[in-house]
Amino acid sequence: MVGTSELVLHPGTHVLHYGSACFEGLKAHRQPDGSVRTFRSRSHAERMYSSAERLMLPPPPIALFERMVSDSVAANADITPEPPGSLYIRPTLLGTEQNIGAAARASNTALFYILTSPVGQYFSGGSLRLAIETKLPRTTPQFGMVKTGANYAMALGVLKEAKDRYAADQVLFAPDGYVEETGAANFLVLADKTIVTPPLSDGYLHGVTRNTILTIAEELGFDVEERPLSVTELLELAEAPTTEIVLSGTAAIVAPVGTLIHEGAEHAVGGAETAERTTKIQKLVTSMQQGLSERPEGW
C-alpha cells in the first residue's frame, strides 16, 4: 500500500470556510487472472469534472483523473481483497486558496488527491426501512447533482430524526410529494418487469450504478420508465406481490427495501421477501465488475 501522510491546510484555506470540495467513489475488483481492474472509471472522471465546474474549481482533466486512479490501484493491488471484497477509491478535490475574504469568489487553486481502502461486502442481507420525507429536499436543487459534502450534511438531521422515530435505515426525499433519491443513493422500483425511476435533474445525483442498471435493463428482461413518481403511486406499487424496491449506489450496487414509512404508517414492500430480480441485478453487475462476464465497451 502507498504510504499515507497528513494533510496540512492553512486555517484560511477556502474549502474550510466556503465548502469548495467535491469527491468521487468507485471500486477496483480482483479479476480471475489475479489482476485488479476498475469499473467505469471514465464515468466517474466525467462526473467529477462536472462537479468541479459547478463549484467553480479547476477541474481535473479526464486523462489525469484516470491516470491517478490507475496508478493508485496498481500501487495498492497487493492489499485488494478477493471477491466479494474490493478496493474502494475516493478521488477528492479541495479548493486551496488561502483567503478568508473570498466568500464571493471561487478558489483559483485546488488540491486533487486519491484515497484508497480495501473494503468487504457492503450489504450482507436483510431489507431496509425507508422513511419518506415530503417537505424538505435532500439539498439545494442546483447542486443536487454535484458530489459535494454539503449535500450529505444537509440530510444528516433528517436521517437522525427518522432513525430515532421510526428506526429507519435511510430517508427517501420526495419534496412536494414526488420521489427523488435517498440521502446516499438513487431509487428504483422494480414493478414486475418494469424499472420505474425518477428522471434525472440538477436536483439529485446522476448515479453511475443507476446508469449501469438502466443500460443493462433489457438484458435483464426489464423495460425502463424514467418518469415522475409520486409518493401516492409509489405506495400503491409497493403493495403488489411482484414489486421490489432498491437503492442503487457504488457501495452495495443494489440494496433491497422492505418497508416504506409515510406519515408514521408502515407499508410493506410486496416482493421484498423473495427479492429475485434484485438478486439478478446484483449478480450481473458483480460478474461484470469481477471479470466473470463481458462488459459493454468503455466500462
C-alpha positions in Angstrom: 0.0 0.0 0.0 1.2 3.5 -0.8 2.3 5.3 2.4 -0.1 7.7 3.9 0.7 11.3 5.1 -1.1 14.0 7.0 -3.0 16.6 5.0 -1.9 20.0 6.3 -4.0 23.0 5.4 -3.7 26.7 6.3 -6.5 27.8 8.6 -7.7 30.3 6.0 -8.0 27.7 3.2 -11.0 28.2 1.0 -12.5 24.7 1.5 -12.6 25.1 5.3 -14.8 28.2 5.1 -16.8 28.0 1.9 -17.2 24.3 1.2 -15.3 24.2 -2.1 -14.9 20.4 -2.3 -16.2 17.5 -4.3 -15.3 13.8 -4.5 -16.0 10.6 -6.3 -16.4 7.0 -5.1 -15.6 4.0 -7.3 -14.1 0.5 -6.8 -11.5 -1.8 -8.3 -12.1 -5.5 -8.3 -9.7 -8.5 -8.5 -10.2 -10.4 -11.8 -10.0 -14.2 -12.4 -6.4 -13.9 -13.6 -5.3 -12.1 -10.4 -5.2 -8.6 -11.9 -7.1 -5.7 -10.4 -9.4 -3.6 -12.6 -11.6 -0.5 -12.1 -15.2 -0.4 -13.1 -16.4 2.6 -15.2 -13.7 5.0 -14.1 -14.3 7.3 -17.1 -17.8 7.9 -16.0 -16.6 8.9 -12.5 -13.9 11.2 -14.1 -16.5 12.9 -16.2 -18.8 13.4 -13.2 -16.0 14.9 -11.1 -15.2 17.3 -13.9 -18.8 18.4 -14.0 -18.9 18.7 -10.2 -15.7 20.9 -10.2 -17.1 23.2 -12.9 -20.3 23.7 -10.8 -18.2 24.6 -7.8 -16.0 26.9 -9.8 -12.9 24.8 -9.0 -10.2 24.0 -11.5 -11.5 20.6 -12.9 -9.0 17.7 -13.0 -8.5 16.7 -16.7 -10.2 13.3 -17.5 -6.8 11.8 -18.5 -5.2 12.9 -15.3 -8.1 11.5 -13.2 -7.9 8.1 -14.9 -4.1 8.0 -14.7 -4.0 8.8 -11.0 -6.7 6.2 -10.3 -4.9 3.6 -12.3 -1.6 4.4 -10.5 -3.3 4.2 -7.1 -4.9 0.8 -8.0 -1.6 -0.6 -9.2 0.2 0.6 -6.0 -2.5 -1.0 -3.8 -3.0 -4.2 -5.8 -1.4 -6.3 -3.1 -4.0 -5.3 -0.5 -7.0 -5.6 -2.8 -9.1 -8.4 -1.3 -10.6 -11.3 -3.2 -14.3 -11.0 -4.2 -16.7 -10.1 -2.8 -14.2 -7.6 -1.3 -12.7 -4.8 -3.4 -10.6 -1.7 -3.3 -12.6 1.4 -2.6 -11.2 4.6 -4.4 -12.1 8.1 -3.3 -10.8 10.9 -5.6 -11.1 14.2 -3.8 -10.8 17.8 -4.9 -10.3 20.7 -2.5 -10.3 24.5 -3.0 -6.9 25.6 -1.5 -6.7 29.4 -2.0 -5.8 31.0 1.4 -8.2 33.9 1.7 -11.0 34.1 4.3 -12.3 37.2 2.4 -13.2 35.2 -0.6 -16.8 34.4 0.3 -18.0 35.8 -3.1 -15.1 34.4 -5.1 -14.1 30.9 -6.2 -10.8 29.4 -5.3 -8.3 29.7 -8.1 -6.3 26.8 -6.9 -7.2 23.2 -5.9 -5.7 20.1 -4.5 -6.5 16.8 -6.1 -5.7 13.5 -4.4 -6.7 9.8 -4.3 -7.6 8.0 -1.1 -7.9 4.2 -1.2 -9.0 1.5 1.2 -9.7 -2.3 1.0 -13.4 -3.0 1.7 -15.6 -6.0 2.3 -19.1 -6.7 1.1 -21.1 -3.6 1.9 -24.5 -5.2 2.2 -24.8 -8.6 3.8 -28.5 -9.3 3.8 -31.9 -8.2 5.1 -34.0 -5.3 3.8 -34.0 -1.7 4.6 -36.6 0.5 6.3 -37.1 3.8 4.4 -38.8 6.9 5.8 -40.4 9.2 3.3 -39.7 12.9 3.7 -42.2 15.1 1.6 -41.4 18.6 2.9 -37.6 19.0 2.8 -35.3 18.4 -0.2 -32.1 16.5 0.2 -30.1 19.5 -0.8 -30.2 22.8 -2.8 -31.7 21.9 -6.2 -28.9 23.4 -8.4 -26.2 21.4 -6.6 -28.0 18.1 -6.1 -26.1 16.5 -9.0 -22.7 17.6 -7.5 -21.0 15.1 -5.3 -20.1 17.6 -2.6 -20.0 17.1 1.2 -22.6 19.8 1.9 -25.3 17.7 0.2 -24.7 14.9 2.5 -24.5 17.1 5.6 -27.9 18.6 4.8 -29.5 15.2 5.0 -28.0 14.2 8.4 -30.5 15.9 10.6 -33.5 14.4 8.7 -31.9 11.0 8.8 -31.2 11.1 12.5 -34.8 12.1 13.2 -36.1 9.2 11.1 -33.8 6.8 12.8 -34.8 8.0 16.2 -38.6 8.0 15.5 -39.0 5.0 13.2 -35.8 3.0 13.3 -35.3 3.9 9.6 -32.2 3.0 7.8 -32.5 5.8 5.3 -34.7 8.6 4.2 -36.3 8.9 0.8 -36.6 12.6 -0.2 -39.8 13.4 -2.0 -40.3 17.2 -1.9 -43.8 18.2 -3.0 -44.8 14.6 -3.0 -42.6 13.4 -5.8 -39.8 10.9 -5.3 -36.2 11.9 -5.9 -33.4 10.0 -4.0 -32.3 9.0 -0.6 -29.5 10.7 1.4 -26.9 8.5 -0.2 -28.3 6.5 -3.1 -30.6 6.6 -6.2 -34.1 5.0 -6.0 -35.6 2.4 -8.3 -38.9 0.5 -8.3 -38.9 -3.0 -9.9 -42.6 -3.1 -10.8 -43.0 -6.6 -12.2 -41.0 -6.4 -15.5 -40.5 -2.6 -15.5 -37.9 -0.4 -13.7 -39.5 2.8 -12.7 -37.2 5.6 -11.6 -37.4 9.4 -11.4 -35.9 11.2 -14.4 -32.5 12.9 -13.9 -32.4 16.6 -13.0 -29.9 19.0 -11.4 -31.6 18.3 -8.1 -30.1 14.9 -7.4 -27.1 12.7 -8.2 -26.6 11.2 -11.6 -25.5 7.8 -10.3 -23.1 5.6 -12.2 -24.6 2.5 -10.7 -28.1 3.7 -11.7 -26.9 4.2 -15.2 -25.3 0.8 -15.2 -28.6 -0.9 -14.2 -30.7 1.0 -16.7 -28.1 0.3 -19.5 -28.3 -3.5 -19.0 -32.0 -3.5 -18.1 -33.0 -5.1 -21.4 -30.5 -7.9 -20.9 -32.1 -8.5 -17.5 -35.6 -8.6 -19.1 -36.8 -5.2 -17.9 -38.4 -2.3 -19.6 -37.4 1.2 -18.2 -39.6 4.1 -17.3 -37.8 7.3 -16.3 -40.7 9.5 -15.2 -42.1 11.4 -12.3 -43.2 9.1 -9.5 -45.5 10.4 -6.8 -45.5 9.1 -3.3 -49.1 8.1 -3.7 -48.3 5.9 -6.8 -45.2 4.5 -5.0 -47.2 3.3 -2.1 -49.7 1.7 -4.5 -47.0 0.0 -6.4 -45.3 -1.2 -3.2 -48.4 -3.3 -2.3 -48.1 -5.6 -5.3 -46.5 -9.0 -4.6 -44.3 -8.6 -7.6 -42.9 -5.2 -6.7 -39.3 -4.9 -5.4 -37.7 -1.6 -4.4 -34.0 -1.0 -4.3 -31.4 1.7 -3.6 -28.6 1.8 -6.0 -25.0 3.0 -5.5 -21.3 2.2 -5.7 -21.2 0.7 -2.2 -23.8 -2.0 -2.4 -24.8 -1.9 -6.1 -28.5 -2.6 -5.0 -29.9 -2.7 -1.5 -33.4 -4.0 -1.1 -36.1 -2.0 0.7 -38.6 -4.0 2.8 -40.6 -1.2 4.5 -41.7 2.3 3.5 -42.7 4.6 6.3 -45.0 7.5 5.3 -46.5 9.9 7.9 -45.9 7.3 10.6 -47.6 4.4 8.8 -45.6 1.4 7.7 -46.1 -0.1 4.2 -44.5 -3.5 3.5 -43.0 -3.9 0.0 -44.8 -6.8 -1.6 -41.8 -8.6 -3.2 -39.2 -7.8 -0.6 -39.1 -11.3 0.8 -38.1 -13.1 -2.4 -36.1 -10.2 -4.0 -35.5 -12.4 -7.0 -35.0 -9.6 -9.5 -32.9 -7.6 -7.1 -30.6 -10.6 -6.8 -30.5 -10.9 -10.5 -29.3 -7.3 -10.9 -26.7 -7.7 -8.2 -25.3 -10.9 -9.8 -24.9 -9.5 -13.3 -23.3 -6.2 -12.2 -21.0 -8.0 -9.8 -20.0 -10.5 -12.5 -19.0 -7.7 -14.9 -17.0 -5.9 -12.2 -15.2 -9.1 -11.3 -14.4 -10.0 -14.9 -16.7 -13.1 -15.0 -18.9 -11.7 -17.8 -18.4 -9.3 -20.6 -18.7 -5.6 -20.1 -20.0 -3.0 -22.6 -17.2 -1.2 -24.4 -15.7 1.6 -22.3 -16.7 0.1 -18.9 
